[in-house]
Amino acid sequence: MKIYTRTGDQGTTALISGRRLSKADARIEAYGTVDELNSYVGMVRDQAVNASRRAILKEIQDRLFTIGSHLADDPERHTSRSLPDLWDSDVTVLEEQMDEMDAQLPLLRQFVLPGGHPSVSFAHLARTVCRRAERLVVALSEISPVEPIIIQYLNRLSDYFFVLSRHMAQELQVEEVTWVPRT
């Protein structure tokens, strides 16, 4: 099977239903950004400091593929294919993971700047791409149906990456870079 089809050469791509949309369509932008986020999560997962978290990060990648499949579905011609579900318990898992990490962290008294260690920076990149994906999905939801749990999951996931970045800094024994505004 060839990976290239040439069907997108005119600037369109197909949803699961086969309906073609502009590659600049809000739906394509949303699930493309979720795909980008998934790549960043893979980079975070590959960091040595996250060896004990590889399973949860892989689970997050699986959930992002689920989200992508729902966003690639056609609300006008809903696919007859069975799509995997996103569950409330998926959000709960993120919250439990954050609570575990947060219990080991010092109280946050200042804004944290991304950086301090390349691994920590990768977590911040994942966080910011997640926020962008969330914004794009919210924008899409204003013009087309989107399951609310997708927005909820992305919102919680960006929080997860913030807490993870702080936890990674602690494990790597690097100082968190804090923002000190000029006076």
N, C-alpha and C positions, 0 to 999 in steps of 0.2 A: 504494500500500500504506500503510495506516495503521500508525503506530508503536505505538499503544495497542491492546490486545486485550481488556482487562478480565478476562483469565483469571487474573490474579494478585490480583484484588480481595479474595479471601478469604484471602490470606496464603500462597498456595502458588505455586510456579513449576515449570517442567518441565525435566527433564534432556534431553539429546539424544535419548534413547529415547522421550521423551514421558511417562515416569512423573513424576508430580507429587510434590513434596516441600514441606514447610514452608519458608518463606523463612528460618527460624531453624535449619534443619538444618546440621550441621557441614560437609557437602559444599558447601552454598550459601555458607556463611560463608567457607570456604576460597577458592573461586573468585571470590567477590565481593571479597575482600581482594586477590587477585592482580590483579583488574581495577582496583581502587583504586591499587595499586602502578603499574600500567601508566600511569595518568593522571599520577602523580608523575614517572615516567620521562619522559613527554612534556614536562613542565615543565622537567626537568633538560636535556633535549635542546634546548629552546628558548632556553636561556641562551646569550648571545653568546660567553661563554668556551668553550663546547663546540662551536663551529662545526666544528672539526676532528674532533670525535667524534660528529657527528650520525649517521653510518652505523652505528657500533657501537651507539649508543643505540637506533636504529631496529631493529637486529637483536635487541637485548635485548627490545624491545617485541614483536617477532614471536615470540620464544621464550616470552614471558609469555602471548601468545594461545594458543600451543601448549599450555602448561601448563593454562590455563583450559579448553581443549577437553577435555583428558584428565580434569580434575576434574569437568567437566560431563557426562562419560560415565557411564553407569549400569553399575556392576559386576555388578548382578543381571541386566540385560538388555543386555549389551554391544552397542553399536551395530554395525550392519553397515557403516556409513560408515567410510571410511578417514580416520583422524586423522593429522595431521602428527606426525612423531617428534621427540623430544628426544634428542640424541646426546651421547656422552661428549665429543666434540670441542667441543660448545657450552660445556661446563665448562672445557675447556682454553683456549678463546678468552678467557674471563674471567680465567683465571690468567695468561695471557700479557699481557693488557692491564694487569693489576695489577703484574706484574713490571716492565714498561716504565715505568710511572708511579713505582713504588716506588724504582727505581734513581735517580730524580732528586730524591727527597725526603730531607730530613734524618732521621736516626734518631729514632724516636719514644721519648721518655723520660718522658712524662707522658700522662695521659688527656686527650683533646681534647674540649672542649665544643662542641656545635653552635653555629654562628654565625660572625661575623666579616665576612660579606658575604651579601646575600640569595641569591645563586647557590649559595654554599657551603651555606647553610641548606636549600635545596631538595634538595641531594644527601643531607643528613642526614635529611630527611623521607623520601626514597625508601629510605634504609637502614633506618630504623625501621619503616616500613610493610612492607618486605621481611622483616624479622625477625618481625613479627606474622604475615605470611602463612606463613612457615616454621613457626612454632609451631602455627598452625591446621592446616596440612597434616600435620604430625607427629601432632597429636591425631586428625585424620581417619584417618591410617594405622593408628592403634591400634584402630579399629573397622571399617575397610573397606579393601580393597586400594588402595594407591597405589604407583605405580612409584617405586622408590628414587631414580632419577635426578632426579625432581622435587624431592625434599628436598635432594639434593646441589646442584642448580643454584641453588635459592633460598639455601642456605647460602653458596655462593660469591658469589652476586650481592650479598648484603648486605655481604660483605667488599669487593667491587668498589666499592660506593658509598662505603664509608669511605675507601678509598684515593683514589677520585676526588675526594672532598670535600677531602682534604689537597692533592691535586695542583691542584685549582681554586684553592684559597687561595694556593698558591705562584704560579700563573700570574697571579692577580689582584693579587699583591703585597700581600696582607693578612695580618696576623699571625694565626696559629692561636691560638684561645682555649684555654688549657689549664686544667685543674682543679687548683687548689691547695687541698688540704684544710686546714681550720682545725686549729691545734694547741693 
